[in-house]
Amino acid sequence: MFQNRTKRHWVVGLALGASMAFLAGCGSSKAARVDDTMMARIPEEQLSEVRNAQLARTKAADNVTRAEVAVRDAERAAEVARRNGDAAESRMEAERAAVKAAEATGQRSPIAQAKSKLEGAQAGRAAADAEVSWHERKTDTAKAEKDLRDAELKVADAELNLAQYKALEKSGDVRARDMSEANFMSAVAEAKRGVEDARRNVDDQKRVEQDARAQWQRLRSQAPQGYGGSGNAD
């Protein structure tokens, strides 16, 4: 008896929960995107806000493309720095072999000269490594900026959808009844939060990049002429 009563309560509770979930879903299921074809019947004079939003979206998309190019440029510069680092390593090994050869002669002056060159090569290798690190951090910054541009594009998309919805509603199109302005506004707000997160990431990455650049400049200044790497500090 008790078991049957418990089972009935469980079934009723499950059904009630499902009903509430269904009702909640119905309240938020309205579309948050307007099909471009819906704009075709709206007079052009009523589309000024939509046109402005489209221009903003085009600009945001262009910025994404530029950011992609910047990432590729940074990756190429980092690869050049890595090759310079390999050359610095080879030079250091050659100077180390020269020291051993000089030591085999037992002559003080050649040994001192060889060791001096080895120290210069070691300093150059340290500077080259720091240059690689700086370029890798620059690449990370470029990628973070690309993420920011992507986030800004999402905002432009959401704002375009909102402008289209408002134009559709203002025109009296009955299809606007199947949409919710609150959903459009929520999509815009969520996209803007993504921009803020991406912008903070860019700021953090720029600080890391600046530290890496300062480290490279310090080590380059300590290396003898011709050993400090071939990168540009700009």
Steps between C-alpha positions, in 0.01 A plus 500: 500500500772739606707404197209563262435842656867589472508389137190712417660806663818443301308471170294810573813694595674390183206603285471838674871560455478416131203734459687787667804436283280502191336828597837657579627381164204653324570833661855515368463313171422806289756560230785746554595523134329661203527345157636753250219414260252645749643844430403489132148637551601784733527842329857625471419818692426283804836319485741775599591335831538166327732653240711658773522166678600331174781750450621440854491126438703538179760707683521242777549222244778703333669538838492123544675457165768753597552322830546169320770659283669643811511152656665355189754785492583443866540127445740561211707743709516244780622236256779734381597560864514125562731455201721777637501317831617182328778698332602646837512150646722380215729798547530431871589137434763608248654739755497225762692276261743786437567525873588131516730538204672799660538317830671218315774744393571601858544863388348753740414771248309279249316337789394836644383622159303182436333518840410864442334409172317213669364736766379731226334210320333387823368850561379509142323168544325630813390810309381285208296281734345811654420628152319175420303529824405859418378407151300209641335736747429741213331214319292426809397865511403494133287191562335664801421803285356268236273353770395853591415581139297176484312602813430844352364334188260301717377827651450646153305190397279520809439872454413447134246235598351738756474780242336263254251383760405858590452586131291188450283580802459866402390399151211301648628164377312234698806277504651732760248356748694173493809685623595658831681831529628384838679210329663736251607733781635207698707385201649850467582515872662156493710591197615822670609303806709288267667816369587614851651161582702503177618857562627409847687207349664732245607740776650215703681360197642841408656529845663158458626603156645827633689310772643261240604792279674673791686178584619463141615862482693460826679184385566643155667807653727271704611295202805609294439665162378245251380252764176660613255368242358665191150589616335839504393643832194668349 
